Amino acid sequence: MEYTVQKLGKLAGVSTRTLRYYDEIGILKPARINSSGYRIYGQKEVDLLQQILFYRELGVSLDQIKKIVTSPSFDLTHALKEHRDKLLAKREQLDKLIANVDKTLATREGRMTMTDQEKFEGFKQKLIDENEKMYGEEIRSKYGNEVVDQSNQKLKNMTKEQYAEIEKLSEDILATLKKAFATGDPAGELAQKAADLHRRWLLFYWDGYTKEAHASVAQMYVDDERFTAYYDKVGTGAAEFLRDAIHIYTGIKK
């Protein structure tokens, strides 16, 4: 089967504008252009579009999808297995959230009781799943599965108060970093406060603290563009600024 832009768009449930954009950025090129100037897509392109839509459903950016599907090592069967595993994990997360809502309703209606920890189980698992999706491969490669699994378990066991504190710490780190970044001095009082807040935040995930590990994490924020993008919301260069502040705080420069 071959499809024009309109027919493929209708088949896949996407707009023709999206398909044309995918062509422009080189993520999904048509098989050929016919004599009338229309884009024509074949079976290979249909299968590739399916993969792209799977990745989009899983929250992967177009830039990252392009790197994946245009890689010489890209394997369709392997990709489908990965999609299945991730979708099953997503379904498990949704099931937990639904169960959480059901328990909460039952508690509100007096049919059962619910501990404070139970109220936040679904949300903590969602945070773990999101972190695994975005950073899991890199962090596990750098620190090992045991360290990451221990960190995830520590998050699961957090009390309501601990969970609220870690959320507040995340906000405080960014707020303090923004003020410190405006000073331009990573050794200044505000920058060192941001570094200390970051240490306190890490201790919610780590069983122990070392200055070397703290400095290593700070360097990763600069080396990995996804971490960089998170901290650079404060301002372009904020991730490097935080790295420098933490290196000064720990006295260790990588």
LUMPAKOL-359355 format. One record per residue (C-alpha): z, x, y; residue number from 1; residue in three letters. Coordinates in pm, whole numbers, plus 50000, padded with zeros to 5 digits. Each point is the difference from the previous one (the first is absolute). Example, Ala and Ser with C-alpha at 12.3 -4.5 7.8 and 13.67 -1.06 7.14 Angstrom:
<recs>
<Z=50780&X=51230&Y=49550&k=1&r=ALA>
<Z=49934&X=50137&Y=50344&k=2&r=SER>
</recs>
This chain:
<recs>
<Z=50000&X=50000&Y=50000&k=1&r=MET>
<Z=49929&X=50106&Y=50356&k=2&r=GLU>
<Z=50154&X=49855&Y=50312&k=3&r=TYR>
<Z=49925&X=49987&Y=50369&k=4&r=THR>
<Z=50285&X=50044&Y=50248&k=5&r=VAL>
<Z=50038&X=49624&Y=50032&k=6&r=GLN>
<Z=50007&X=49939&Y=49624&k=7&r=LYS>
<Z=50240&X=50284&Y=49927&k=8&r=LEU>
<Z=50228&X=49889&Y=50282&k=9&r=GLY>
<Z=50010&X=49647&Y=49862&k=10&r=LYS>
<Z=50060&X=50129&Y=49646&k=11&r=LEU>
<Z=50289&X=50228&Y=50103&k=12&r=ALA>
<Z=50148&X=49779&Y=50269&k=13&r=GLY>
<Z=49952&X=50251&Y=50280&k=14&r=VAL>
<Z=49799&X=49977&Y=50320&k=15&r=SER>
<Z=49657&X=50154&Y=50043&k=16&r=THR>
<Z=50145&X=50183&Y=50298&k=17&r=ARG>
<Z=50252&X=50168&Y=49767&k=18&r=THR>
<Z=49725&X=50109&Y=49760&k=19&r=LEU>
<Z=49796&X=50142&Y=50284&k=20&r=ARG>
<Z=50305&X=50186&Y=50126&k=21&r=TYR>
<Z=50063&X=50143&Y=49653&k=22&r=TYR>
<Z=49640&X=50124&Y=50007&k=23&r=ASP>
<Z=50046&X=50156&Y=50344&k=24&r=GLU>
<Z=50311&X=50195&Y=49899&k=25&r=ILE>
<Z=49846&X=50109&Y=49672&k=26&r=GLY>
<Z=50240&X=49830&Y=49764&k=27&r=ILE>
<Z=49747&X=49755&Y=49851&k=28&r=LEU>
<Z=49633&X=50077&Y=50051&k=29&r=LYS>
<Z=49733&X=49758&Y=49872&k=30&r=PRO>
<Z=49793&X=50104&Y=49700&k=31&r=ALA>
<Z=49687&X=49978&Y=50212&k=32&r=ARG>
<Z=49839&X=49844&Y=50304&k=33&r=ILE>
<Z=49713&X=49765&Y=49913&k=34&r=ASN>
<Z=49667&X=49975&Y=50178&k=35&r=SER>
<Z=50139&X=49734&Y=50232&k=36&r=SER>
<Z=50284&X=50228&Y=50108&k=37&r=GLY>
<Z=50273&X=49817&Y=49807&k=38&r=TYR>
<Z=50284&X=50181&Y=49828&k=39&r=ARG>
<Z=49984&X=49950&Y=49623&k=40&r=ILE>
<Z=50302&X=50054&Y=49777&k=41&r=TYR>
<Z=49992&X=50054&Y=49622&k=42&r=GLY>
<Z=50259&X=49994&Y=49724&k=43&r=GLN>
<Z=50141&X=50341&Y=50092&k=44&r=LYS>
<Z=50069&X=49882&Y=50355&k=45&r=GLU>
<Z=50152&X=49673&Y=49875&k=46&r=VAL>
<Z=50244&X=50195&Y=49782&k=47&r=ASP>
<Z=50083&X=50237&Y=50285&k=48&r=LEU>
<Z=50067&X=49709&Y=50238&k=49&r=LEU>
<Z=50240&X=49856&Y=49744&k=50&r=GLN>
<Z=50188&X=50331&Y=50001&k=51&r=GLN>
<Z=50011&X=50009&Y=50379&k=52&r=ILE>
<Z=50143&X=49649&Y=50013&k=53&r=LEU>
<Z=50260&X=50089&Y=49736&k=54&r=PHE>
<Z=50113&X=50296&Y=50210&k=55&r=TYR>
<Z=50006&X=49788&Y=50316&k=56&r=ARG>
<Z=50215&X=49741&Y=49824&k=57&r=GLU>
<Z=50242&X=50280&Y=49915&k=58&r=LEU>
<Z=50019&X=50101&Y=50367&k=59&r=GLY>
<Z=49799&X=50323&Y=49981&k=60&r=VAL>
<Z=49823&X=50099&Y=50323&k=61&r=SER>
<Z=49621&X=50017&Y=50016&k=62&r=LEU>
<Z=50012&X=50373&Y=50073&k=63&r=ASP>
<Z=50205&X=50059&Y=49687&k=64&r=GLN>
<Z=49780&X=49767&Y=49792&k=65&r=ILE>
<Z=49692&X=50194&Y=50110&k=66&r=LYS>
<Z=50157&X=50327&Y=49888&k=67&r=LYS>
<Z=50086&X=49844&Y=49663&k=68&r=ILE>
<Z=49672&X=49828&Y=49914&k=69&r=VAL>
<Z=49773&X=50279&Y=50127&k=70&r=THR>
<Z=50191&X=50270&Y=49813&k=71&r=SER>
<Z=49799&X=50164&Y=49718&k=72&r=PRO>
<Z=50299&X=49941&Y=49771&k=73&r=SER>
<Z=50012&X=49624&Y=50068&k=74&r=PHE>
<Z=50015&X=49814&Y=49668&k=75&r=ASP>
<Z=49948&X=49622&Y=50000&k=76&r=LEU>
<Z=50191&X=49931&Y=49678&k=77&r=THR>
<Z=50296&X=50211&Y=50110&k=78&r=HIS>
<Z=49997&X=49825&Y=50340&k=79&r=ALA>
<Z=50010&X=49657&Y=49835&k=80&r=LEU>
<Z=50300&X=50104&Y=49789&k=81&r=LYS>
<Z=50178&X=50121&Y=50312&k=82&r=GLU>
<Z=49919&X=49673&Y=50180&k=83&r=HIS>
<Z=50143&X=49804&Y=49709&k=84&r=ARG>
<Z=50324&X=50201&Y=49999&k=85&r=ASP>
<Z=50043&X=49962&Y=50376&k=86&r=LYS>
<Z=49920&X=49630&Y=49996&k=87&r=LEU>
<Z=50252&X=49946&Y=49719&k=88&r=LEU>
<Z=50259&X=50183&Y=50209&k=89&r=ALA>
<Z=49908&X=49783&Y=50298&k=90&r=LYS>
<Z=50034&X=49687&Y=49786&k=91&r=ARG>
<Z=50340&X=50120&Y=49879&k=92&r=GLU>
<Z=50107&X=50049&Y=50361&k=93&r=GLN>
<Z=49883&X=49650&Y=50096&k=94&r=LEU>
<Z=50179&X=49854&Y=49697&k=95&r=ASP>
<Z=50322&X=50171&Y=50113&k=96&r=LYS>
<Z=49964&X=49863&Y=50352&k=97&r=LEU>
<Z=49931&X=49650&Y=49866&k=98&r=ILE>
<Z=50304&X=50027&Y=49772&k=99&r=ALA>
<Z=50203&X=50117&Y=50300&k=100&r=ASN>
<Z=49891&X=49695&Y=50201&k=101&r=VAL>
<Z=50078&X=49769&Y=49706&k=102&r=ASP>
<Z=50350&X=50149&Y=49963&k=103&r=LYS>
<Z=50061&X=49970&Y=50373&k=104&r=THR>
<Z=49894&X=49634&Y=49999&k=105&r=LEU>
<Z=50222&X=49932&Y=49700&k=106&r=ALA>
<Z=50290&X=50171&Y=50176&k=107&r=THR>
<Z=49942&X=49801&Y=50319&k=108&r=ARG>
<Z=49996&X=49679&Y=49794&k=109&r=GLU>
<Z=50321&X=50095&Y=49820&k=110&r=GLY>
<Z=49841&X=50033&Y=49656&k=111&r=ARG>
<Z=50089&X=50369&Y=49957&k=112&r=MET>
<Z=50153&X=50298&Y=50175&k=113&r=THR>
<Z=49817&X=50313&Y=50114&k=114&r=MET>
<Z=50146&X=50339&Y=50082&k=115&r=THR>
<Z=49908&X=50175&Y=50323&k=116&r=ASP>
<Z=49831&X=50275&Y=49797&k=117&r=GLN>
<Z=49782&X=49746&Y=49821&k=118&r=GLU>
<Z=49882&X=49863&Y=50334&k=119&r=LYS>
<Z=49833&X=50330&Y=50083&k=120&r=PHE>
<Z=49870&X=50110&Y=49659&k=121&r=GLU>
<Z=49647&X=49878&Y=50060&k=122&r=GLY>
<Z=49975&X=50163&Y=50342&k=123&r=PHE>
<Z=50130&X=50335&Y=49875&k=124&r=LYS>
<Z=49750&X=49997&Y=49715&k=125&r=GLN>
<Z=49724&X=49921&Y=50248&k=126&r=LYS>
<Z=50097&X=50306&Y=50206&k=127&r=LEU>
<Z=49996&X=50217&Y=49686&k=128&r=ILE>
<Z=49660&X=49866&Y=49896&k=129&r=ASP>
<Z=49851&X=50057&Y=50346&k=130&r=GLU>
<Z=50132&X=50356&Y=50011&k=131&r=ASN>
<Z=49861&X=50069&Y=49653&k=132&r=GLU>
<Z=49661&X=49863&Y=50098&k=133&r=LYS>
<Z=49976&X=50202&Y=50320&k=134&r=MET>
<Z=50179&X=50323&Y=49917&k=135&r=TYR>
<Z=50097&X=49995&Y=49632&k=136&r=GLY>
<Z=49740&X=50242&Y=49867&k=137&r=GLU>
<Z=50068&X=50265&Y=50265&k=138&r=GLU>
<Z=50379&X=49972&Y=49986&k=139&r=ILE>
<Z=50014&X=50005&Y=49620&k=140&r=ARG>
<Z=49770&X=50301&Y=49995&k=141&r=SER>
<Z=50219&X=50181&Y=50253&k=142&r=LYS>
<Z=50351&X=49905&Y=49880&k=143&r=TYR>
<Z=49952&X=49880&Y=49643&k=144&r=GLY>
<Z=50035&X=49661&Y=49830&k=145&r=ASN>
<Z=50374&X=50033&Y=49936&k=146&r=GLU>
<Z=50086&X=50050&Y=50368&k=147&r=VAL>
<Z=49780&X=49708&Y=50111&k=148&r=VAL>
<Z=50131&X=49769&Y=49726&k=149&r=ASP>
<Z=50360&X=50083&Y=50097&k=150&r=GLN>
<Z=49918&X=49925&Y=50363&k=151&r=SER>
<Z=49846&X=49663&Y=49908&k=152&r=ASN>
<Z=50302&X=49911&Y=49785&k=153&r=GLN>
<Z=50233&X=50089&Y=50285&k=154&r=LYS>
<Z=49808&X=49760&Y=50225&k=155&r=LEU>
<Z=50018&X=49724&Y=49738&k=156&r=LYS>
<Z=50379&X=50039&Y=49981&k=157&r=ASN>
<Z=50053&X=49979&Y=50376&k=158&r=MET>
<Z=50236&X=49737&Y=50133&k=159&r=THR>
<Z=49896&X=49755&Y=50269&k=160&r=LYS>
<Z=50186&X=50210&Y=50258&k=161&r=GLU>
<Z=49834&X=50323&Y=49888&k=162&r=GLN>
<Z=49657&X=49839&Y=50006&k=163&r=TYR>
<Z=50059&X=49869&Y=50352&k=164&r=ALA>
<Z=50120&X=50345&Y=50111&k=165&r=GLU>
<Z=49693&X=50177&Y=49866&k=166&r=ILE>
<Z=49776&X=49751&Y=50178&k=167&r=GLU>
<Z=50188&X=50064&Y=50325&k=168&r=LYS>
<Z=49983&X=50376&Y=49949&k=169&r=LEU>
<Z=49622&X=49981&Y=49962&k=170&r=SER>
<Z=49978&X=49820&Y=50334&k=171&r=GLU>
<Z=50244&X=50242&Y=50165&k=172&r=ASP>
<Z=49803&X=50303&Y=49880&k=173&r=ILE>
<Z=49678&X=49875&Y=50161&k=174&r=LEU>
<Z=50175&X=49889&Y=50319&k=175&r=ALA>
<Z=50180&X=50334&Y=50039&k=176&r=THR>
<Z=49688&X=50195&Y=49906&k=177&r=LEU>
<Z=49805&X=49817&Y=50271&k=178&r=LYS>
<Z=50252&X=50099&Y=50266&k=179&r=LYS>
<Z=50023&X=50356&Y=49869&k=180&r=ALA>
<Z=49622&X=50037&Y=49982&k=181&r=PHE>
<Z=49977&X=49912&Y=50368&k=182&r=ALA>
<Z=50220&X=50301&Y=50080&k=183&r=THR>
<Z=49768&X=50238&Y=49816&k=184&r=GLY>
<Z=50298&X=50201&Y=49872&k=185&r=ASP>
<Z=50055&X=49996&Y=49620&k=186&r=PRO>
<Z=50320&X=50204&Y=50050&k=187&r=ALA>
<Z=50140&X=49752&Y=50252&k=188&r=GLY>
<Z=50292&X=49765&Y=49945&k=189&r=GLU>
<Z=49787&X=49692&Y=49936&k=190&r=LEU>
<Z=49769&X=50179&Y=49757&k=191&r=ALA>
<Z=50296&X=50138&Y=49805&k=192&r=GLN>
<Z=50151&X=49652&Y=49994&k=193&r=LYS>
<Z=49676&X=49870&Y=49847&k=194&r=ALA>
<Z=50016&X=50277&Y=49738&k=195&r=ALA>
<Z=50359&X=49908&Y=49914&k=196&r=ASP>
<Z=49914&X=49631&Y=49974&k=197&r=LEU>
<Z=49719&X=50098&Y=49765&k=198&r=HIS>
<Z=50248&X=50196&Y=49785&k=199&r=ARG>
<Z=50227&X=49696&Y=49980&k=200&r=ARG>
<Z=49700&X=49785&Y=49903&k=201&r=TRP>
<Z=49902&X=50239&Y=49721&k=202&r=LEU>
<Z=50350&X=49990&Y=49851&k=203&r=LEU>
<Z=49950&X=49633&Y=49918&k=204&r=PHE>
<Z=49723&X=50110&Y=49762&k=205&r=TYR>
<Z=50116&X=50344&Y=49885&k=206&r=TRP>
<Z=50290&X=50084&Y=49770&k=207&r=ASP>
<Z=50059&X=50319&Y=50196&k=208&r=GLY>
<Z=49883&X=50172&Y=50316&k=209&r=TYR>
<Z=49862&X=50348&Y=50058&k=210&r=THR>
<Z=49860&X=50143&Y=50318&k=211&r=LYS>
<Z=49703&X=50137&Y=49804&k=212&r=GLU>
<Z=49906&X=49657&Y=49867&k=213&r=ALA>
<Z=50040&X=49844&Y=50345&k=214&r=HIS>
<Z=49770&X=50261&Y=50155&k=215&r=ALA>
<Z=49749&X=49949&Y=49718&k=216&r=SER>
<Z=49986&X=49625&Y=50061&k=217&r=VAL>
<Z=49948&X=50062&Y=50372&k=218&r=ALA>
<Z=49704&X=50225&Y=49924&k=219&r=GLN>
<Z=49852&X=49733&Y=49774&k=220&r=MET>
<Z=49999&X=49761&Y=50296&k=221&r=TYR>
<Z=49749&X=50232&Y=50166&k=222&r=VAL>
<Z=49801&X=50094&Y=49689&k=223&r=ASP>
<Z=49941&X=49641&Y=49884&k=224&r=ASP>
<Z=49800&X=49788&Y=50243&k=225&r=GLU>
<Z=50168&X=49676&Y=49890&k=226&r=ARG>
<Z=50346&X=50128&Y=50091&k=227&r=PHE>
<Z=49855&X=50148&Y=50317&k=228&r=THR>
<Z=49854&X=49661&Y=50097&k=229&r=ALA>
<Z=50341&X=49833&Y=49953&k=230&r=TYR>
<Z=50183&X=50233&Y=50237&k=231&r=TYR>
<Z=49707&X=50039&Y=50239&k=232&r=ASP>
<Z=50045&X=49632&Y=50086&k=233&r=LYS>
<Z=50254&X=50142&Y=50241&k=234&r=VAL>
<Z=49732&X=50222&Y=50154&k=235&r=GLY>
<Z=49731&X=50238&Y=49885&k=236&r=THR>
<Z=50175&X=50312&Y=49878&k=237&r=GLY>
<Z=50336&X=49831&Y=49932&k=238&r=ALA>
<Z=49993&X=50090&Y=49629&k=239&r=ALA>
<Z=49963&X=50369&Y=50087&k=240&r=GLU>
<Z=50274&X=49964&Y=50261&k=241&r=PHE>
<Z=50235&X=49848&Y=49741&k=242&r=LEU>
<Z=49909&X=50277&Y=49755&k=243&r=ARG>
<Z=50086&X=50263&Y=50261&k=244&r=ASP>
<Z=50327&X=49824&Y=50088&k=245&r=ALA>
<Z=50104&X=49985&Y=49634&k=246&r=ILE>
<Z=49909&X=50365&Y=49946&k=247&r=HIS>
<Z=50224&X=50089&Y=50293&k=248&r=ILE>
<Z=50272&X=49766&Y=49869&k=249&r=TYR>
<Z=49992&X=50158&Y=49653&k=250&r=THR>
<Z=49928&X=50353&Y=50117&k=251&r=GLY>
<Z=49715&X=50013&Y=49749&k=252&r=ILE>
<Z=49635&X=50035&Y=50090&k=253&r=LYS>
<Z=49740&X=49951&Y=49729&k=254&r=LYS>
</recs>
